């Protein structure tokens, strides 16, 4: 008597990937359709609430103005995130070397985090050598603390039995850090990376609002204000769309980096049958 074939309950990887892509796009398409229908039937003027077609036209016609601004904002975001990664990881390693060091310096990082960046941006603009440097500092301060706090938590969450095992075999402090603590803290670091990426973009935009920078080197925040002052609402929506797409791209890239680093061994990224 032959047994019935076993059918896997888990869908194939291509089908699952297609669903992950298709479902969000369908939802977005439905929302855009509702938006377009509302604008058509309500008769609302374009300078108050433009249609999707008007936004798409502004996206194309104003690309020469918006694209350089997008690059400026992207550059500030990525550089500040890189500096926050280096500074946050380095400072976290410094803090966990001694309880006294953590007690002395960690409150300073907390003070910087809870102080609104808009409140200290005028001082940063005064003391920074340039407006671009001030924007970088503001974005760095916002992205720094999530990476620091997650990294500290990860370095302190190592199994003490493993630490004792390393000590038993005579491992030095740096060997314990390199081969035990840093790999164990990697999932926490990846969480801080994803949070810090979004916060760096938000801080870059908010800092530019506070700085009020203009001219050829201005970012998308200035183009938003410019479109508002000129009542060019389609361009404003197009700039908002660019910021949203940039945020989604940063989140997707950081999520992929986290998956590539963890999917072979960590529970948060392993495949499950149920």
N, C-alpha and C positions, 0 to 999 in steps of 0.2 A: 504494500500500500504506500503510494508515494505521498510525501508530505506536501502541503500547500506552499506555494512560493511566499517568501517573507517580503513584504512591501515596507520599505522604510518610511517612517512617519515624517522624517525630516526631508523637506524639499531639496532638490539639487541646488548646488551653489549658483549656477547661472540664473536659474529661476528666482532664487531668493534675491540675488543682486538686482535683477530686473524689477522685482516688486519694490525693493528699497528705493529705486530711482523713479519708477512710474507713479507710485502712490503720492509722493509729495508734489510731483509735477501736475498730477490730476487735480489735486486740491488747489494749487496755485492757479491753474487754468480756470477752475470754477470761480475762484475769487475775482480774477480779472474779468471774467464774463459778467459777474454781478456788478462789478465796478462800472464796466462799460454800459451795461443796461441802465443803471441808475443815472449816469450822466446823460444818456440819450433821452430818457423819458422824463427826467426832472427838469431839463432845460437849464441846469446850473451853468453860469458863465465859466469859460476856461480860466479866467484870472482868479477864480475862487476854487474850483475843483476841476482840473483838466481830465480829459478822457485818457485811457491808455494809449490811444493812437497819438494824441498830442504829446504825451510824455516820450513815446518812442521817436517822434519827429524831433523833439528837443534833444534827445539823446544823440541823434545822428548829426543834426545841424550844429549843435554846440560842442561836439566832440573835441574840436580843436582848442576850446577853452577849458573844458572839464578834464580832459586826459592829463595835461600837465599838473593840474591841481590834484588829481588822483595819485599821480606818481609821488608828489611831495608828501601827501598824507601817508601813503604806503611806506615810503622811505623812513619817515619819522617813526612810524609804528614798528617797523621791523628792527630798526637800529635800537630803539628804546627797549624792545623786547629782548634783543640779544644782550644788551647791557644789563637788563634786569636778571636774565638767566645767569650770566657770569657773576654779577654781584650777589644775587640771592643765594646761589650755590656756595660761593666762596665764603660769604658771611655765615651761612648755616654751618658749614664745616668748622669755622672758627668758634661759633657759639657752643657747639657740642663737645668741645675739647675739655671744658671745665664748667661745673655748675656755677662757680663764681663769675666766670665770664658771661654766661647766659643771664644771670641775675643783674649784672652790671649794664649790659649792652642791649638786651632784647627789649626793655621798655622804651629805649630810644627809637627803635624801629616801629613799635606800636604807636608812639606819639606821631611819627611821620605819617603813618597809615591813617590815623583817625582825624588828622588835620585836613580839612577840605583843600584840594589842590587849587581851587578857584581863589581861596582866601590867601594863599601864599604866592600865587602866580605874579601879583604885582612886584613883590620883592625879588622873585626869580628874574623877572624882566629887567629889573634895575641892575642886578649884579651879574647877570649872564653876559658873556661877550657879544652875543647876537641873538636875534629873535629865534632863529632855528635852534640854537643851543638851549634857549629857555624852553621851547616846545619839547625838546628831547628830555630835559630834566623833569618837566612835569609828567610826561608820559612814563618815564623811568620810575618816578616815585610811586605812581599808582600801580604799575605792574610788579614792582619789586617785592612788596610784602606778601602777596599770595604765594609766590615762588619760595620766598624765605620760610614762611610758616609751614608750608607743605614739606619742604626739604628738611626742616628741623624735626618735624613730626616723624618723617620717614627714618631719619638717622637715629632717632630715639626709640623706634619701634622694633629694633632688631632683637631677635630671640636671645635672651641672656645665656641660655645654654650653649648657643653657638659661640657667643663671645667667650665664655669660659673654655670652650674647646679650643679656640684659637690661642687663648692664653696658655693652655696646657701644652700646646705644641710650640710655644715660644715665638709666636708671631709678634712682630713689632706693631706699634700703633698705626703706622702708615699701611702696613700689610693688612691689618684688620679693617682699616678704612677702605682700602682699595678693593679687597676681595670679598668683604662681607657687608659692610655698612652701606656703601654706595649702591651695589646691586639690590640690596633689600629696600633702599629708599627710592629706587627707580619708579615704581608705580605712583608714589606720592609726588615725585618730580614731574611726571607726565600730567598729573592732575593740575599742578601749579602752572605748567606750561599752557594747558588749554584755557585756564582761567586768566592767566596773565596776557595771553594773546588778545582776547576780547577786551580786557581792561586797557591794554596799551592803545588800541584803536580809539576807544571812548575817551581816554585821557588826551590823546593827540588832538581830537576834535574839540574837546572842551577847552584845552589850553589855547588853541588857536582862536576860539571865541573870545577868551579872556584877553589874549594878546592883541586882537584886532589887527593882525598883520594883513597887509594888502600888497598888491603888485604882482610881478611875474613869479615870485617865489612863494606865493600863497597856496594854501591847500584847499580842500573841498569845503572846509568850514566857512572860509571867506566867500566862496562862490555861493554857498547857501544864503549868507547874509546879503550878498549883492543881488541875488535873484529875488529875495524878499523885498528889498528896498525898491527894486524896479518893477515889482508885481509881475515878474516873469515866473509864474507858478509852474509851468511845464518844466522849465530848467531846474527849478527847485526840486521838483519830484525826481527829475533825472539824476541830480546830484545825490539825493537820498537813496535812490536805487543803486548808485555806484557804491555808496558807503555800505549798504546792506550786502551787496555782492562781495565787497572786500572783506567784511566781517565773516560771511559764510566761507569764503576761500581760506581765511586764516584758521577758522575752526576746523575745516576739512583737513587742512594740511597738518595741524597739530594733532588732530585725532588719528590721522594716518601714521604719523610718527609714533604716537603712543601704541597703536595697534602693532606696528612693525617691531617695536621694542619688546612687547609683552605677550604677543599672541602664542608664542611657543611654550611659555612656562607659567604665566600668571593666571590666576583664576578669573580675573575680570575680563580677560580676552580669549580664554579657551573656548572651543566649541563644546556645546552640551547637547545631549540627545533629547532633553526635555526642558 
